[in-house]
Amino acid sequence: MAKLQKSKDKREALVKATICLVNNDGFHAAPMSKIAKMANISPATIYLFFEGKQDLVNQVYIEVKASFSDYAFETFTDDMDVEAGFELIWKRIAHFKLKEREEAMFLAQCDNTPMIDEPSRKEGIKHLQPLLDLWHRGKEEGVLKPVSDYLLYAYSINPLSFLMLAQHRGECVITEKTIIEAYQAAWDSIKL
């Protein structure tokens, strides 16, 4: 049992080191040796858990995306009104991004660079299915603009990453008032 826990601890240290290094130095400036050193394990140990750097980053991406979506959809139910459901999901996404800053920054990096391979990106999108289903229903009911899900995401969810990064750089402070105003701008951008 202790050996299993030690193995989990090493893997968790690798995940945290990967997130930290990718956030601070970028994907290409985070070699396996640096990840291993930060995780305080030997570089060879990485290969017990991952096939290589691409596999490591892809798996971390999928795990963080799953954690993100679990949080975002935890209190959402399919029978919610489109606007109420979107507001709930949007605000939970905002709170996740503010509460879990390192993970949110990692996801933002992954979403805005080609460092994640296509199968992993598609796996990550599956985690957003409740939001995509809600948008589909909203379009069918004539509540949302009949545009692609990519446009809906770009105008309503992506601005959260911009705000989070601006706060991280010290350019703004996100308050509850900011969240309310940002939500209203997001809703106004996609509603019909």
Secondary structure as UniProt FT lines:
FT   HELIX           2..25
FT   TURN            28..29
FT   HELIX           32..39
FT   HELIX           43..49
FT   HELIX           53..73
FT   TURN            74..75
FT   TURN            78..79
FT   HELIX           82..99
FT   HELIX           101..111
FT   TURN            114..115
FT   HELIX           118..126
FT   TURN            127..128
FT   HELIX           129..140
FT   TURN            141..142
FT   HELIX           149..156
FT   HELIX           158..168
FT   TURN            169..170
FT   HELIX           176..190
//
